[in-house]
């Protein structure tokens, strides 16, 4: 259009006139410096959101659009005392009822953050910018003292929070009724910027965002910014690879199985009472050899639970191979002695990467082949959350 001076759709949406936010601005600017960046441009402290142009040691430049909100310990009627509270407040209350879309860079160059800042403890609470768009002005969000303490002790702490519909919206922000929250110290701000840029560009849903945030907690800044080896090998971006997987059902199923195994390995490795976990990745073998603290060995097979429950409410898991060998219909079904334990991943049913463990010796047998396991097994009260309790 003649006379339109904008280009590239770099419009960051509504700008709010604010007062009393300079301490939040100073905190963010110092956090950028503490986390390996240098502020080469910043917008006014009397306006929100705040825009920072940041130069990194790697010569990378990043634009950061931040919606900062103050976290306080002011008592709220009906709320517990062991938490900090933030409230989304910009503009006058009479304007809160209308929509307040979050500003984004359509080119994906600049990163948008929505954060609560706990100045007293020096901790930042990062919210999912996708779920909190548009900004529900007037809404409060909370973090427990224990979560703040974890962030202070470890510099990065991740948890899942239940969200439900309320006065501002009838439905929960997330279709799984869960959202991922990250709390971190100032020296991890640029790590969080990289994490948010990746999570936003890949459109990660809450469970995958949770997994990515846990992975980011274990990486340093240089590792987070590198391309994955598969991006170089396939000559594709990570987003393009995920689009290919998402558009092909068999690929999605295979990847979901691999993701379940990844989460299972991590959880077993960190579990008390387990001395070692070996992932086999060998055809015709079970998935893991797990050695317990008492020296006993368990052969563990990882399977994804069905999203559909049985008539009695039990979850179910399919325990059979993709196909049978020619001329041997029994070969599709696992022999009862093939492995000791099935680890059923409940993500399809609960939206969480959690597992239930069942002993194969207690499972139903196939009606036609007594030495084989039945293809569908109920995940009932005999299954446990703790692998070691099966011994």
Buried (B, 14 or more C-beta within 10 A) or exposed (E): EEEEEEEEEBEBBBBBEBEEBEEBBEBBBBBBBBBBBEBEEBBEBEBBBBBBBBBBEEEEBBBBBBBBBBBBBEEBEEEEEEBBBBBBBBBEEEEBEEEBEBBBBEEEEBBBBBBBBBEEBBBBBBBBBBBBBBBBBEBBBBBBBEBBBBBBEBBBBBBBBEBEEEEBEEEBBBEBBBBBBBBBBBBBBBBBBBBBBBBBBBEBBBBBBBBBBBBBBEBEBEEBBEEEEEBEEEEBBBBEBBBEBEEEEEEBEEBBBEBBBBBBBBBBEEBEEBEEBEBEEEEEEBBBBBBBEEEEEBBBBBBBBBEEBEEEEEBBBEBBEEEEEEEEEEBBBBEBEBBBBBBBBBBBBBBBBBBBBBBBEEBEEBEEBEEBBBBEBBBBEEBBEEBBEBE
